[in-house]
Amino acid sequence: MTDFVLDQSTIPGVVLAGGRSSRMGRDKAGVTLGGRSLLSHVLARLSPQTAQIAVNADAADGHDLPVVSDRIPGKAGPMAGIHAAMVYGAGLPSTHVVTVSVDCPFLPADLVSRLAGAVSHPEQIAIAASEGRSHPVFGLWPTALAGDLEEWVRIDEKRRVRDFLLRHDVTEVSFPLHPTRASVLDPFFNINTPDDLMEAERWLKALRT
């Protein structure tokens, strides 16, 4: 049994919003769902769960928040955003930082508390899962691993999140589906295309009724 306890009140959060959004055809952070931007939806879900919050993007879509830029050059994908989040957290300082994706407006309200509760030692990573599928960009990352991640990106050509996770001790936390009046919603439902956005509008209506 471990004595390690991670205090949720000390954990900062970073919204990963720097993707190219090629299938959506425009910047996802500013895409409107139910009259509000996706970034606004995600901030409303994540902000109450974190000590403070920043956005990994070129801009914060009108929100008065720190903007955390990628520090790794080239097209490193989500790993560059996760690395930027680690560096941001280390500068506060904080032992861990949580990351989420801007295209998931229904993320769990207990995401951070459950991830933090699953971590058993200071260098363990916790990632979210649902319906037997892992969602590694929804993760709780030790800021001490920033240097290792930067070095790994330099030597790994594929730069897949799952490959980096294989280098470390990782615990996976499964989140249940959320009941609505229409059906059950995966809280990690993500919006990649205009069709996904239409479906998200239906889910949003089902959650409100």
DARARA-V642526 format. One record per residue. RES is the residue in one small letter. PHI is phi in whole degrees, -180 to 180 (* if undefined). Layout:
BEGIN
res=RES phi=PHI
res=RES phi=PHI
END
This chain:
BEGIN
res=m phi=*
res=t phi=-90
res=d phi=-98
res=f phi=-74
res=v phi=-130
res=l phi=-97
res=d phi=-79
res=q phi=-60
res=s phi=-67
res=t phi=-101
res=i phi=-91
res=p phi=-84
res=g phi=-125
res=v phi=-132
res=v phi=-89
res=l phi=-82
res=a phi=-133
res=g phi=-104
res=g phi=-70
res=r phi=-79
res=s phi=54
res=s phi=-65
res=r phi=-75
res=m phi=-80
res=g phi=86
res=r phi=-161
res=d phi=-61
res=k phi=-65
res=a phi=-56
res=g phi=-94
res=v phi=-63
res=t phi=-94
res=l phi=-129
res=g phi=59
res=g phi=84
res=r phi=-131
res=s phi=-68
res=l phi=-59
res=l phi=-60
res=s phi=-63
res=h phi=-61
res=v phi=-67
res=l phi=-62
res=a phi=-63
res=r phi=-78
res=l phi=-88
res=s phi=-53
res=p phi=-66
res=q phi=-96
res=t phi=-127
res=a phi=-71
res=q phi=-161
res=i phi=-142
res=a phi=-138
res=v phi=-123
res=n phi=-92
res=a phi=-169
res=d phi=-78
res=a phi=-155
res=a phi=-103
res=d phi=53
res=g phi=83
res=h phi=-90
res=d phi=-84
res=l phi=-135
res=p phi=-62
res=v phi=-106
res=v phi=-102
res=s phi=-87
res=d phi=-61
res=r phi=-106
res=i phi=-92
res=p phi=-72
res=g phi=86
res=k phi=-98
res=a phi=-89
res=g phi=68
res=p phi=-63
res=m phi=-65
res=a phi=-66
res=g phi=-67
res=i phi=-65
res=h phi=-62
res=a phi=-60
res=a phi=-65
res=m phi=-61
res=v phi=-65
res=y phi=-60
res=g phi=-63
res=a phi=-65
res=g phi=-79
res=l phi=-77
res=p phi=-95
res=s phi=-145
res=t phi=-78
res=h phi=-140
res=v phi=-139
res=v phi=-103
res=t phi=-120
res=v phi=-139
res=s phi=-98
res=v phi=-69
res=d phi=-94
res=c phi=-121
res=p phi=-75
res=f phi=-111
res=l phi=-56
res=p phi=-61
res=a phi=-73
res=d phi=-113
res=l phi=-56
res=v phi=-68
res=s phi=-63
res=r phi=-74
res=l phi=-65
res=a phi=-63
res=g phi=-69
res=a phi=-89
res=v phi=-78
res=s phi=-109
res=h phi=-155
res=p phi=-60
res=e phi=-109
res=q phi=-88
res=i phi=-97
res=a phi=-120
res=i phi=-126
res=a phi=-88
res=a phi=-149
res=s phi=-156
res=e phi=50
res=g phi=78
res=r phi=-117
res=s phi=-85
res=h phi=-128
res=p phi=-66
res=v phi=-74
res=f phi=-92
res=g phi=-136
res=l phi=-112
res=w phi=-114
res=p phi=-67
res=t phi=-66
res=a phi=-66
res=l phi=-90
res=a phi=-59
res=g phi=-64
res=d phi=-65
res=l phi=-64
res=e phi=-62
res=e phi=-66
res=w phi=-63
res=v phi=-61
res=r phi=-68
res=i phi=-106
res=d phi=-104
res=e phi=-73
res=k phi=-79
res=r phi=55
res=r phi=-88
res=v phi=-56
res=r phi=-62
res=d phi=-68
res=f phi=-65
res=l phi=-62
res=l phi=-64
res=r phi=-81
res=h phi=-134
res=d phi=-79
res=v phi=-128
res=t phi=-114
res=e phi=-110
res=v phi=-115
res=s phi=-89
res=f phi=-109
res=p phi=-76
res=l phi=-71
res=h phi=-101
res=p phi=-71
res=t phi=-132
res=r phi=-68
res=a phi=-89
res=s phi=-171
res=v phi=-109
res=l phi=-109
res=d phi=-74
res=p phi=-64
res=f phi=-102
res=f phi=-55
res=n phi=-118
res=i phi=-105
res=n phi=-110
res=t phi=-134
res=p phi=-58
res=d phi=-65
res=d phi=-62
res=l phi=-64
res=m phi=-63
res=e phi=-66
res=a phi=-62
res=e phi=-61
res=r phi=-67
res=w phi=-64
res=l phi=-62
res=k phi=-65
res=a phi=-66
res=l phi=-73
res=r phi=-86
res=t phi=-98
END
